[in-house]
């Protein structure tokens, strides 16, 4: 229940709905007692923070329970969603260095599927939505880091994101470009070879033509003009040919 309230802050949740959602095997009276106990324990936990005012941001108003957002609460999914929203709304907009650093730090805090191991309907829906937000934002941030010449940071973020979706081809292309721009051409070629073998063995498909063209450019990279063409790829909304 705590995860549910933290996922949907500033919303009123009917107590009957919470009881049915988290204690479906209990009769109405026992489910209500279990929910009251859970709310009391969560409020007690929040109250351990001096800024909470004895857990006053967890409120019961009439027949609804509300967890109010508060500046002292640092919740990963809140931070991810609030920072990602303007980026995804206008992916072509430049990101200033401070904002880019903040977004990168939040993306590195992502450590896999939301509430991994739990399979409730609301969890599965949120898991997919948050995973999509993470990957789309990471793809934009990786390109932005590359455009800013922060190749090491872009490579690190790309590899972090690809841990959770190794077949995200647009992100893979960005990684290959950043490795080449960072004067790691042999590593880019090696990474492509390993990745394409994995793609074949796991999905029985070949890389997209756009990805093959990127690695072909990297393989013959030997001039300032070639490096400039690779840089230009990072400036497009999608790394097409």
N, C-alpha and C positions, 0 to 999 in steps of 0.2 A: 504494500500500500504506500509506503514511503516513496518508493521509486515512481509510482503513479503520480503522486502529488508533486514530486520534484519535476516530473516530465511536463505536467500541465499546471504551472503556477498561475496565480491570479485568476483562477476560475473557481466558481462554486460547484462542488460535487455533492449531489444528494446522498445523504447518509445511507439510504436504502440501497442505492446503486453500489456504493462502496462495499457494503456488507454482502450483497449478492455476488459481486465481482471477486472478492478475496476470500470469502468463507461460504462458498456455495453448498458445502456438504452439511452445514449446521442449520438448525431451525432458526427462525427469525430472532428469537430472544437470545439465543447463544451467540449468533452472528453479531448481533448488536453489542453484546458485552465484549466480544473479542475485538470489535472495531473500536469501542471506547477505550479499551486497554491499549490498543496499538496507538491511537491518537495521543493518549496520555504519555506513553513512552517516547513517542517522537517529539512531543513538546518538551519533555524533560531533557532529551538529547540536545535539542536546539537551545535550551536554556543554559547549557554549559558554556555558550558563547556570551560574553558580557554584553555585546552589542544587541543581543536578541531581545532584551527587555523581558526576560523570563519566558522566552519562546512565544512572544505575543504575535509573531507573524503567522503562526498557525492558529487559525480562528475557526470557531463554530458559530455560525450565524443562522439562527432558526434551524432549518433542516438541512443546512449545507455546511460543508467543511471546505476551507480555503487556505491554501498555503501562499502567502504573499511574498513576492520577490523582495529582496532586500540587498542593499549594497554590500553588506558583509558576507553574504552567501556567495560562494564561488562554486558554481555547478557547471561541469564541463559542457553539457548539452546546451545550457543557456548561453554560455560564451560562444560556442560554435555557431549557434543559430543567429545570434545578434550580430556577430562579425561577418558571417557569410552572406546574410540577406542583401546588403547593398552591393557586395561583390558580384553575386549571381544576377542581380537586377541589371547591372551594367558591366559585364565582364571585360569590355574594352577600355574602361576607364583606368587611367594610371593610378597606381597605389603609391602614396608617399612612403619614404623609408620607415618611419615610425609605425605606421599602420600595417605595412607589410611585415615588419618584425613581430608585431602583436598577433597577426593572423597566423604566421608561421609557427609561433610558439603554441598557439591553441591547437593547430593541426597536429603537432607532434604529441599532444596529449591524447590523441585518439589511439586506443589500444584494442580495437576490434569491435565485433558486433555488440550492439546495445543489449545489456542484460543477457549475455550469451549463456545458453543453457536453459533459459526459461522460454516457454512456447505459447504464452497467452496471446489471443488475437490482437490485443492492443499493442503488445510487445513486438510482435512480428511486423505490424504496420510501421511502428516507430523505428524499428531496426532498419528496415529498408529505406525509409525516408532519411534518416540520419546518415546512413552509409552513402546515399546518393549526394547529400549535401557535402559530406566530407570529401568525396572523390572529385566532385565538380570544383569545389573551392581549391583543393590541392592542385588540380591541374592549372588553374588560373594563377595561383601563387607561384608555382614552379616556373611558369613562363615569365612572370613578373620579376622573379629573382634573376633569371637568366638575362632579361633585358637590362637589369640594373648591374650586370656584371658580377653578381654574387653567385658564382658557379658552384662553389662548394656547398653553400646552403641549399641551392636548388637541387643539386644531386642528392643530398641527404634527405630532403623532403620527398623527392620523387621515389626514392628507394623505400622510404617509410610508407608512403601511400600504396606502392605496388605490393607491399607485403600482404595487403588485405584484398587486392584485386590484381593479380599478376598479369591478367590479359587485357588490361585497360590500355588499348593500343595508342591512343593519343598521348597519354602520359608516358608510355614507353618511348615514343618518338622524342618527346621533350628530353627525357633522360639521355638518350643517345646524342642529341644535339649538344646538351650541356657538357657531357663527357668530352666530346670533340673540341668544343670551345675552350675547355679547361686543359687542353693539350694532352688528353688521355684517349687518343684515337684508337690505340690498340685495345684499351679497355672497352671502348664503345663497340668495337667489332666483336670482341669476345662476348660481351653482354648480349649483343644481338644474336649471335650464333646459339648461345645457351637458351635464350628466350624463344627463338624460333623452333628449336628442337622440342622445348616444353609445349609450345603451342600445337605442334604436330602430334606429340604423344598423348596429350590430354584432350584435345578437341578435334584432332585430325583435320586441321585447316592450316593454310599458309598465311604469312603476314599479308596485310593489305598492300596494294601497289604503292600507296603513299609512304608506307614504312620502308618498303624495299628501295624506293628512290632516295630516301634519307640516308640509308646505310651506303648506297652506291656513291652518293656525294661524299660521305665521310671517308670511304675507302680511297678516293682519289684526291683527297684534300691536300693541296700543296701550295696554295697561293692566298694572299690577303683577300682576293675577290671571293674565293671559296668560303673563307671564314665569314665574310660579310653576308653571303647568301644564307648561310646557316643562321646567322643572327636574325636575318629578316624573317625566317620561319617563326621565330618566337613572337614576332609582332603581329601575327595574324591570329584571328579568333580560333582557327583550327589549323593544324599543321598539314595543310594540303600541299600538293605538288606545286 
